[in-house]
Amino acid sequence: MSTPAPPDASEGRAGPAVTTAETAPTRLSDNGTAARVGAWGVVLGTAVTLVGLSWDIQWHNEVGPDTFFTLPHLFLYSGSAISGFASLAMVLIATAAQRAGRPVPRLGGTPIRVFGSTLTAPLGYMVAGAGAALFLIYGLLDLQWHAIYGFDAVLNTPSHVALFLSITLTMIGSIIAFAAHRDHRWGRIGIVVAIPILITFAPIPTNALNNLELPADPTILGIVLFGPMLLILGAALLARAGAAVAIAAALGAMQAILWWFSPWAAETYASAIGLPLRDGLTADPPELPAIMPMFLIVAAVAVEGLFWLARTRGYDARKIVLVAGVVTGVIVGVTFPLQMNLTHAMSPIAFGDVLTITLLGVPLGLLAGFLAGRFTTMLPALAAAPKELR
């Protein structure tokens, strides 16, 4: 028997239990196989891209020279292509059903007419597909950038920022697609996988702000904002006790895999093509896995406790998600500098920086809780299709 749902941020009370396929409104024909293949195809592409990015960053740190056509870059682009083709297939299935006069299959969110009603695109796949298409288009900009300037020394080049924002859009689309099927077990499992991928990736585009005078590193601020927001959002969407812990555990598993894979892949690939490693390499951990918040499990336990209070004591859910945001923001703000000091022999985060990040965790956490509540309200509404769309 399922546990009561966590709070519904839009109503200020404990939300209804997760609906089943039998009790949900029948507005779409159910095409379970296509729905599963499409959603998992998109998230597989985002996972391949994440692996490619971690590998590429490690390559820059340990080896240096590269071209547009290195193996890590091919991972990046092939991942986006996988997500794009999976999204296109779902759009074509929905469009074919609509043109034949059949009910539009239940695929990844509300079907939307695009390109003058030429295509019928389920919302999740429209978002994911647009991100994948933009990623490949901006890849041409990156190719030109490499042709002019050679290998990249920093992450925040214009082409990189555009690429990061594009793949972030695809990751958002994968969450929308799984959220539309959270009444099925595979949809709930998909949320547990898709949310940690975005938690890892979402802070990376904040590198674009590196040239601004901010009170703390923009990537750290992104971690303090997006980690709590997505954790709370995932727990509320899953509407089950233990959801937040499951998301944090999935993030930890991804972190462990990338921690081992990234340096191994960079060194193995360099050896295979005859390139030496940089001189003077230190024992610093792999860069991307090292910024994944390893103490998010502590924040997840706090979220579980607060959601339990909302379910059992009837506390105002709108206030609970705000409190959860502040609590998790402070937890991440305190523990992330601790993580950096534990994993780096010479951490650049001084005590004054720790205090600043912790204090910033309050407003950033409050914003995270507010946005998580809003998105929790929005995503279920995006799962249904209007009755007239036939």
C-alpha positions in Angstrom: 0.0 0.0 0.0 1.4 3.4 -1.0 2.0 6.0 1.7 0.1 9.3 1.7 1.4 11.9 -0.7 3.7 14.7 0.3 2.2 18.1 0.4 0.5 19.6 -2.6 2.1 23.1 -2.8 -0.8 24.6 -4.6 -3.4 23.7 -2.0 -1.6 24.1 1.3 -2.6 20.6 2.6 -1.6 17.0 2.2 -2.2 16.1 -1.5 -4.1 13.1 -2.8 -2.5 9.7 -3.1 -0.8 9.0 -6.4 -3.4 8.2 -9.0 -3.3 4.9 -10.8 -3.9 4.3 -14.5 -7.4 3.0 -13.7 -8.5 6.1 -11.8 -6.8 8.7 -13.9 -9.0 10.6 -16.4 -9.1 8.8 -19.7 -8.2 11.6 -22.1 -5.4 9.8 -24.0 -5.1 6.4 -25.3 -2.3 4.6 -23.4 0.6 3.4 -25.4 2.8 2.0 -22.7 5.6 0.6 -24.8 6.2 3.7 -26.8 5.9 5.9 -23.7 8.5 3.9 -21.9 10.9 3.7 -24.8 10.6 7.4 -25.6 11.1 8.6 -22.0 14.0 6.3 -21.3 15.5 7.2 -24.7 15.6 10.8 -23.8 17.1 10.2 -20.3 19.7 7.8 -21.8 20.8 10.6 -24.1 21.2 13.0 -21.2 23.2 10.5 -19.3 25.5 9.9 -22.2 26.0 13.7 -22.5 26.7 13.9 -18.8 29.4 11.2 -19.0 30.9 12.9 -22.1 31.0 16.3 -20.2 32.7 14.8 -17.2 35.2 13.0 -19.4 35.8 16.2 -21.5 36.5 18.3 -18.4 38.9 15.7 -17.1 40.6 15.6 -20.5 41.2 19.3 -20.4 42.6 19.1 -16.9 44.9 16.1 -17.4 45.8 16.3 -21.1 44.9 19.6 -22.6 45.0 19.8 -26.4 41.8 18.7 -28.2 39.9 19.3 -31.3 36.2 19.3 -32.1 36.3 15.6 -32.9 37.7 14.1 -29.7 36.0 11.1 -28.3 34.6 13.0 -25.3 33.1 15.5 -27.7 31.5 12.7 -29.7 29.9 11.4 -26.5 28.5 14.9 -25.9 26.9 15.1 -29.3 25.8 11.5 -29.6 24.0 11.9 -26.3 22.1 14.9 -27.6 21.4 13.0 -30.8 19.9 10.1 -28.9 17.6 12.4 -27.0 16.7 14.3 -30.2 15.8 11.2 -32.2 13.8 9.7 -29.3 11.8 13.0 -29.0 11.2 13.1 -32.8 9.9 9.6 -32.8 7.3 10.4 -30.1 6.3 13.6 -32.0 5.8 11.5 -35.1 3.7 8.9 -33.2 1.5 11.6 -31.8 1.2 13.4 -35.1 0.2 10.2 -37.0 -2.5 9.4 -34.5 -3.9 12.9 -34.6 -4.0 13.0 -38.4 -5.7 9.5 -38.5 -8.4 10.8 -36.2 -7.4 8.4 -33.4 -7.0 9.6 -29.8 -3.5 10.9 -29.3 -1.3 8.4 -27.4 -0.4 9.2 -23.9 3.1 10.3 -24.4 5.1 12.6 -22.2 2.7 15.4 -21.4 0.1 17.6 -23.1 0.1 17.4 -26.9 0.7 20.8 -28.5 0.2 21.7 -32.1 3.4 23.3 -33.6 4.5 24.6 -36.9 1.0 25.7 -37.9 -0.6 22.5 -36.6 1.7 20.5 -38.9 3.0 18.4 -35.9 1.4 17.4 -32.7 4.2 17.3 -30.0 3.8 16.0 -26.5 5.1 18.8 -24.3 8.0 16.8 -22.7 9.3 15.8 -26.1 8.8 19.2 -27.6 11.0 20.7 -24.8 13.6 17.8 -25.0 13.7 17.8 -28.8 14.1 21.6 -29.0 17.0 21.4 -26.6 18.6 18.6 -28.6 18.2 20.4 -31.8 19.7 23.6 -30.4 22.6 21.6 -28.9 23.5 20.3 -32.3 23.1 23.7 -34.0 25.3 25.4 -31.4 27.8 22.6 -32.0 28.5 24.2 -35.3 29.3 27.4 -33.4 31.6 25.4 -31.2 33.3 23.9 -34.3 33.9 27.4 -35.6 35.2 28.5 -32.2 37.7 25.6 -32.2 38.7 26.4 -35.7 39.6 30.0 -34.8 41.0 29.6 -31.2 42.1 26.0 -31.0 41.5 24.1 -27.8 39.5 25.7 -25.0 41.1 26.9 -21.8 37.8 27.7 -20.0 34.2 26.5 -19.8 32.5 29.8 -20.1 33.0 30.4 -23.9 29.9 31.6 -25.8 29.6 28.3 -27.6 29.9 26.3 -24.4 27.3 28.3 -22.5 24.9 27.9 -25.4 25.5 24.2 -25.4 25.0 23.9 -21.7 21.7 25.8 -21.8 20.5 23.6 -24.6 21.2 20.3 -22.9 19.7 21.6 -19.7 16.5 22.2 -21.7 16.6 18.5 -22.9 17.0 17.4 -19.3 14.0 19.5 -18.2 12.0 17.8 -21.0 13.0 14.4 -19.7 11.5 15.3 -16.3 8.3 16.5 -17.9 8.0 13.3 -19.8 8.5 11.1 -16.8 6.3 13.3 -14.6 3.4 12.7 -17.1 3.7 9.0 -16.3 4.3 9.0 -12.6 1.2 6.9 -12.0 3.4 4.0 -13.4 6.3 2.5 -11.6 8.7 3.1 -14.6 7.7 6.8 -14.6 8.5 7.1 -10.9 11.9 5.3 -11.4 12.6 7.7 -14.3 12.1 10.7 -12.1 14.6 9.3 -9.6 17.1 9.0 -12.4 16.3 12.2 -14.3 16.3 14.6 -11.3 20.0 13.7 -10.2 21.2 14.2 -13.8 19.8 17.7 -13.8 21.0 18.4 -10.2 24.5 17.6 -11.5 24.2 19.7 -14.7 22.1 22.7 -13.7 24.9 24.6 -11.9 27.3 24.3 -14.9 25.7 27.1 -17.1 26.3 29.5 -14.2 29.9 29.5 -15.3 28.6 32.2 -17.7 28.5 34.5 -14.6 32.2 34.0 -13.7 33.2 37.5 -14.9 30.7 39.2 -12.6 31.6 40.4 -9.1 29.5 38.0 -7.0 29.8 37.3 -3.3 30.7 33.7 -4.0 31.6 31.5 -6.9 28.6 31.3 -9.3 28.8 27.5 -9.6 28.6 27.1 -5.9 25.6 29.5 -5.8 24.0 27.3 -8.5 24.6 24.2 -6.5 23.0 25.8 -3.4 19.9 26.9 -5.5 19.3 24.0 -7.9 20.2 21.1 -5.6 17.5 21.9 -3.0 14.9 23.0 -5.6 15.2 19.8 -7.7 15.3 17.6 -4.6 12.1 19.1 -3.2 10.5 19.0 -6.6 11.3 15.3 -7.2 10.1 14.3 -3.7 6.8 16.2 -4.2 6.3 14.7 -7.7 6.9 11.2 -6.5 4.5 11.7 -3.6 5.9 8.9 -1.5 7.8 8.5 1.7 11.5 7.9 0.9 11.4 9.7 -2.4 13.9 12.4 -1.4 16.3 9.8 0.0 16.0 7.7 -3.2 16.9 10.8 -5.3 19.9 11.6 -3.1 21.1 8.0 -3.2 20.8 7.9 -7.1 22.9 11.1 -7.1 25.5 9.4 -4.9 25.7 6.4 -7.2 26.2 8.6 -10.3 28.9 10.5 -8.4 30.7 7.3 -7.5 30.6 6.1 -11.1 31.8 9.3 -12.6 34.5 9.7 -9.9 36.1 6.4 -11.1 35.3 6.7 -14.8 36.4 10.3 -15.6 40.2 10.0 -14.8 40.3 6.4 -16.1 38.7 7.4 -19.5 40.9 10.5 -19.9 44.2 8.6 -19.1 43.2 5.5 -21.2 42.2 7.6 -24.2 45.4 9.7 -24.0 47.5 6.6 -23.9 45.6 5.1 -26.9 46.3 8.2 -29.1 49.8 8.7 -27.9 49.4 12.0 -25.9 51.2 12.5 -22.6 49.5 13.7 -19.4 50.2 17.3 -18.2 53.3 17.8 -16.1 52.8 18.6 -12.4 49.4 16.9 -12.0 48.2 16.9 -8.4 45.9 14.4 -6.6 42.8 16.6 -7.0 39.6 14.7 -7.5 37.8 14.7 -10.9 36.3 18.1 -11.3 32.6 17.4 -12.3 32.0 14.6 -9.7 33.7 16.7 -7.1 31.0 19.4 -7.4 28.1 17.0 -7.0 26.7 17.6 -3.5 27.7 14.4 -1.7 25.9 15.5 1.5 22.6 16.0 -0.2 21.5 12.9 1.6 21.4 15.0 4.8 19.1 17.5 3.1 17.0 14.6 1.8 16.4 13.3 5.3 15.3 16.8 6.4 12.9 17.0 3.4 11.5 13.6 4.4 10.9 14.8 7.9 9.2 18.0 6.9 6.9 16.2 4.4 6.0 13.7 7.1 4.9 16.6 9.3 2.7 17.9 6.4 1.1 14.5 5.9 0.5 13.5 9.5 0.0 16.9 11.2 -1.8 18.8 8.4 0.7 21.6 8.3 0.3 24.2 5.5 2.1 22.7 2.5 2.9 26.1 1.0 4.8 26.9 4.1 6.4 23.5 4.4 8.0 23.7 0.9 9.4 27.1 1.8 10.8 25.8 5.1 12.2 22.8 3.3 13.9 25.1 0.8 15.5 27.2 3.5 16.6 24.1 5.5 18.1 22.3 2.5 19.7 25.5 1.2 21.5 26.0 4.5 22.5 22.3 4.7 24.0 22.4 1.2 25.5 25.9 1.9 27.3 24.4 5.0 28.2 21.0 3.7 29.4 21.8 0.2 32.4 23.9 1.4 33.1 21.0 3.9 33.0 18.6 0.9 35.5 20.8 -1.0 37.9 20.9 2.0 37.6 17.1 2.4 38.3 16.3 -1.2 40.8 18.9 -2.2 44.3 19.1 -0.6 44.3 22.9 -1.1 40.7 24.0 -1.1 40.1 27.7 -2.1 37.2 28.0 0.3 38.2 29.9 3.4 36.2 30.3 6.6 34.8 33.7 5.5 33.6 32.1 2.3 31.9 29.3 4.2 30.0 31.9 6.3 29.0 33.8 3.2 27.7 30.7 1.3 25.8 29.5 4.4 24.1 32.9 4.8 23.3 33.0 1.0 21.7 29.5 1.5 18.8 31.2 3.3 17.5 33.4 0.4 18.6 30.9 -2.3 16.9 28.1 -0.3 13.7 30.2 0.1 13.7 30.8 -3.7 14.3 27.0 -4.3 11.4 26.1 -2.1 9.1 28.6 -3.8 10.1 27.4 -7.3 9.8 23.8 -6.3 6.3 24.4 -5.1 5.3 26.2 -8.2 6.8 23.5 -10.5 5.1 20.8 -8.5 1.8 22.5 -9.2 2.6 23.0 -12.9 3.9 19.5 -13.9 0.8 17.4 -13.1 -1.3 19.9 -15.0 1.0 19.3 -18.0 0.4 15.6 -18.0 -3.2 15.7 -19.3 -4.4 16.5 -22.8 -7.4 18.7 -23.7 -10.4 16.6 -24.6 -10.8 18.3 -27.9 -7.4 17.2 -29.2 -8.3 14.3 -31.4 
